[in-house]
């Protein structure tokens, strides 16, 4: 027994020590609740955390300290200085934008729409992988890639080999990996890139903790920018579940695109801000590599990049989605792997369904996170009662994220339709306003729907009802 333990046993009665521990716990919980109430969160999210902190303090307090952070004022302030500096050649008037959505996004802190782009959709993991290889081999000045997951499988090894090869050939290679998602692949696995002269950054390491909430604030963005004027963006990580050289029957269904033109420069600026924050370097040298030639006008697509996360003062992604739903007149399509909306999003979808709009939600029959499948039941049941349609993708995991309203606006990118993506993670989405591109996303959704089945409605037993209600109550912190 240590001297400290002997001192406590001798001079501090056990009852008093227990009492002091209880008081300290309640004081800490009080300050955490005050902090929670001062943060700009969705009401359901705040209520869920309150329940856990008040009724299970021994679990809720450490969970909130570990996972509770949402907006980081210092991070927002530091990254605010890294606003996009677009070359003059990027200026292109936009005529097809749907003003209610575009203005909502830009007013909430998002970027302005840009024209002059060309968009090529990447509909399969084989197409995405082939395009990624082609762009890496064709880059002349710079390759900037950020991903949430880099797997140590054949897909990941091939990309690491190609990046190391290009780095040896003099191309400036920067690979930004989320420190948690790439926990097992962000060190020795990518050493070939470092040894070849490339750079690898780790976004917000969780050990040691860099700041309050750093374990929870993950970079979920998936982007690859080449020479500053071509960018790949979507929902796919660099792993065999998402992409690969050969077809794989177990591969997840996903969606992405290659963007050429001014929109790629905006996506490149999102990467530059993330990179400079992660590695602690000024952006000037990175911009010099990436924007040496600017981005010429290459097409007629008008789009708007939406970056969202703890570094953005507002919530442009969330408010943009709310605006899309509320502006839908005839058709609203939502494709997502996980459906855990807040009250505003769910109520907006219900109102549109009751108003006669064809509201259709497409989710996987079984996702890779069974708890979220269970949590979504309450939400989907309410939507169907209001006249909305829910479809289950049957062949396998559906990991794509897309929203289309009427024939006017489409959105795709990295964010899921859940509160973690909309309020906690660093995410990036792309709004498409050109009719041809919106129609392209809608045709892809039609191809997904062809493999969907309606949900099987089963009678709810008492335990199932209680479990579903509990999941709905705690859904905002799942």
N, C-alpha and C positions, 0 to 999 in steps of 0.2 A: 504494500500500500504506500502511495507517495505521501510526502509531507503535507501537500495541499489537501489530499483526501483526508488525512488524519486531522488537519486543522478544521476542515468543514464538519467532520463527524463530531468533533469535540465542542465547537463553539456555535455551530448553526444547527438547530434542531431540524429533524427531517421534515416536520410539518411546515416550518417556516420556509425552508428551501423550496418545497413544493408550491407554497403560496406565492413566493417571489417569482418562481418560474411561470405560474399562471398569470400573474399580473403583467410580467414582461411580455408574455405572449399576447395578451389582450391589448396592451399598449402598442405593440408592433402591428397587430391587426388593425387597430384604430387608425394609425398613420397610413397603412396601406390602403384602407378604405377611403380615407381622405384623398390620397393620391389618385386612386381609381376614379373617384367622383369628379376630380378636376380634369381628367383626360377626356378628350372628345371622342367618345366611343359610341357605337350603336347601343341603344338601351338594352337590347337582349344580351349583348356581350357583357355590359356592366352588371346586369342582374345575375348572370351566370357566375361571374367571378365573386360577387357578393355572397351568393349562396355557399360557395365552396369555402371562402375565407371565414364566414361567420359560423357555419355549422361544422366544418371540418378544418379548424385552424391549423392543426398539426400537419395537414396535407396542403390546404389552400395557400398558406403563407409561403412555404418554400416553392410551391408551383408558380405562384405569382411572381416571386423574385426571379425565378428561373425562366418563365415563359410569358410573363405578363406584359412586357414592353410593347408599345405600339409606335408612337411617334417619338423620335429622339430630336430634341430641339437643337442640340449641338450638331448632330449629323445634318439636319436640314439646313442649318446656317452654313456649315462648312461646304456643303455641296451646292448651295445656292450660287456660290461664286463660279461654279463650273457650268454655267448656262451655255447653251449651244451657240457657237459662232459659225454661222453658215456663210460660205463663200457667196459672192454676188451672183454667180452663175446658177445658184439654187433658187433664185427668185422666179416664181412662175405663178401667174394668177390662177385662182380657182373659181370655177363657175358652177360646178355640179354639187357642191357641198350641201348637206342638209343642215341649214343654219341652226335649228333648235338644239341639235346634238353637238355640232361643232362649237357653238358658242358656250354651251354648258361645260364642255371639256376644257376649253382654253380659259374660261372664266374661273375654273376650279384649280388652275395651276398647270394645265397641260400645254403642249405645244400647239402652235397654229397649224392648220392644214397646209400642205404643199402639193403643187401639181407637177406635171412633167415626168411622172414615173411610169415604169413598166413592171407589171406583177405577173409572175409565173407560179402557179400553184404546184405544190409538191404533195401529191396525194397518197403516196405509199412510202414506207420506210426504205425501200430499195431506191426509189427516185431521190429521196432526201439524201441518202448516203452517197449516191453517185454524183449528185450536184455538189455536195460538200467536198468530195474528192476533187472534182473538176475545178472548183473555185480555189481550193488550197493550191493546187498545182499551177493554176493560171495567174495567181496573184503576183504582182510585180514589185510592190513596195511594202505593203503591210497586211497582216492577218490578225484580226482581233476576234477572239472567241470567248464567250462566257456560257457556262452551263451549270445546271444544278447537280447533274449526275454525270460523271465520267467513269464508266465501268471498266474493270480490269479484264475484259473479255476480248474476243477477236475484233469487235468493232472499235473498242477503245484503243487497243494496241495499234491498229492500222492508222487511226487518226494521229496518235502520238508519233508514230514513225514518219508520217507525212509532214507533220509540223517540224520535227527535228530536221528532216531533209531540207525543207524550205529555209529554216533558220541557218543551216550551213551554207546555203546558196546566197545568203545576204538579205533575205526578206525579213522585215521586222515582225517577229512573232510574239504575240502576247496572249496568254491563256489565263483566264480568270475563272477560278473554281470556287464554288460555295464550300466553305470549310466543313460543314456538317454533311451535306449531300455527297461530297467527294472525300469523306473522312479517310477512306482506305486507299485513295488513289491520288491524293494531292502532294505526295512526298516522293518516295523513290520511284514510283511508277512513271512519273513525268520527268525524271532526271535526264533522259535523253534530250529533251527539249532544252533544258538548262545548259547541258554540256555543249549543245550545238550553238549556243549564243542566244537562244530565245529566253523569254521571261515567263514565269508562272506566278500568279498572285493567288492568295487565299483570302476569300471574302469573309470577314468577321469571324475569326477563329473562336471556338468555344472553350478551348483549353490552352492557356488560362483565359478566363472571361475578360474580354476587352472592355465591356461596359455593361450596365444593367440591361438585361433583356437580350444580350447578344446571342444567347443560345436560341432564342425564339425568332429573331429577325433574320430570315434566310433570303438569299438572293435566288429567286425562282425563275429568273429571266434566262431565256435561251436565245442567243443571238450569235451570228458570225458575220463580221464585216470585212470586206476585202477591198483594199486600195481606197477605202473611204467612200466608194460610190456603188457598191453592190452589197446587199445584206440578206442573210437568211434568218428568218424569224418564225417562231411557231411554238408547238408544245413538245417537240421531241428532244429528249436528252441524248447523250452520246453513249448508247448501250444497245445491246442486241434486241432488247424488248421493243425498242423504238425504231431502229434502223440497222441496215446491214447490206452487204454485197449480194447475198442470196436470199430468196424468199424464205420466210419462216412461218409455219402455220400458227405458231404461238405468239407471233408479233402483234403488239397492240396497234389498234387503229388510231391514227393521229392525223394532224393537219398542219401544214406550214406553207411558206412561200419564199420565193426569191424576189427581192425588191431591188430594182435598179433605178437610180436617179436621186433627186433631192431627199426623198424619204430615207434612203440609206445613210445619208449624212446625219440626219436627225438620230437615227438608231445608233450611228457611230458615236454621237455625242453622249448618248446614254451610257454606252460602254466606257467612254473616256472618263465620265464623272465617276462611275463605279470603280474603274481601275485606279484612278488617282487617289480616291478615298482609301482603297484597300492597301495600296503600296506606299502611300504617303508622299507622292511626288507631284509636282506642278504639271498642269495639262499642256503647256505650250509645246514641249518636245513631242508629246504624243500626237497633238493636232498636226504638227509639221509632217509627221510620217503619214497620217491618215488623210489629210486634206490637201496634199500637194497639188493635185489636179482638179479639185472640186468635183462636182457631179453634174454632168451635162443633162439637158432635157432629152429624155429618151422615149417618152410615151405620153399618153393622155390621162393616165390614172391619177386621180386626186385622192389623197389619203391623209390621215392624221395619226401621228405616233402618240401613244398615251403611256407614259411611265408613271408608276404608282408605287408608293411604299413609305417607310418611315422617314425618308429623306425629302418627301414632297409635303409642303405645308398643308395642302388641301387633299381631297380625295377625287381626282379627276376621273379615274377609272370607274369607281363606284357611281359617281354622279352621272357619268356618261352612260352607264348601263341603265340607271334609273330613267334617264331622259329617253333612251331608245325604247324602253318598255312603254313608257307613258305616251310616246309619240306614235306607237304602232296603231295603224288604222284597220288593216285587213289581216295581216299575218305576222306572227311573232314566233320565231324558231330559236330555241336555246338548246345547244349541244354541250354537255359537260360530263366529266367523269363523276363528280361529286356535287350533289345539290343540297346545300345547307344555307338557304337565304336568310336575311334578316327580315323583320316584319315589313319594312318598306318595300323591299323587292318582291316578297311574296304577295303582299296586298296589291301592289301595282299590277302583277300578273293576273291576279284574281279579278281585279276591276276590268282589265282589258278583255278577259274571257267573258265576263258577264255583259260587257258592252257589245258583244258579237264578234270580237276579233278572234281569229283562229290561232289560239295559243297552243304550241306544241313543245313539249320538253322531251329530249332524247338523252337517256342515260344508259350505262351498261346494265345488263341483267344482273351481273355480279362484278363488282369492282375489285381492285386489289386491297381495299380497306373495308372489310365487312361491317365494321361499326358505323361507317358513314352510310352504308346501304340501309342499315337499320334506322339510323337517325333521319333519313330522308322520307321515310314512309308517311309520317304525319304531314309533312309539307305536300307531298304528291297527292295524298288523299284529299286535302283541302282544295288543291288546284283542280282535281278532277270533279269534285262536287260543284265547282263554279263553272264547269263546262270546258275546262282545259283538257288537253290530251297528253297522256304520258306514254312514251314508247320505250321498250327495253331492247337494247342492242344485244342480240343473242350469241353471235359467233365467238366472242371473246371480250377482252378488255377494250373499252372505248376510252381513249385518253385525250381526245380532241376537245378543243374549246372554241365555240363559235356561236355568234348571235346574228340573226338577220331580221330586219323589220321591213315588211312590204318589199318593194324593189328599190329602196332608197339608201339603206345603210347596212353594212356588214362589219362585224368585229371578229378578229381572231388573235391568237397570241398565246401567252403563257398562263393567264389567270383562270383558275377554276371558279365555279359559281358557288363559292363558300366564303365564310367570313375571314378565314385565314388569308386567302388570296386577296380579297378585296380590302382588308384593313391592316394586315400584318406584314405579309411578304413583300419583297421587292419584285414587282411584276412589270411586264411590258406588253401592251396590246397595240393593234393597228386597226384603225377605222377606215373602211373603204367606202368611197362615195360615188365612184363611177359605176354606171349601170352595168356595163359588161362584167366588171369584177364582182359586183354584188350578185349578179346572176350566176357567176362561176361558183361562188360559195354555196348558193342555194342549190345548184345542181349536185354539188358534192354531198350536201345534206340529204338530197333525194336518194343518192346511192347508198347512204347509211341507213336511211329509213327502210329501204328494200330488204334489209337484213334484221329488221326489228319486229318485235311481237308486243301486243298489248299486255299490260300487267295482269296477273292472275289475282283476283280479289278474294281473299280468304277471310273467314269469320275471325274477328279479334277475340281472343280469350283474355281473361282478366290479367294474367301475368304479362301477356304480350302488350296489352294496352298500357299497363303501368310502365313497362320497360320503354315503350315508344314515347310516352309522355315525359319520362325522365330524360331520355336521349334528346328530345326536343328542347327541354329546359336547359340542358348542358351543351347543346349543339354549338353555341357560339364559341366555346373554348376547345372544341375537338380539333 
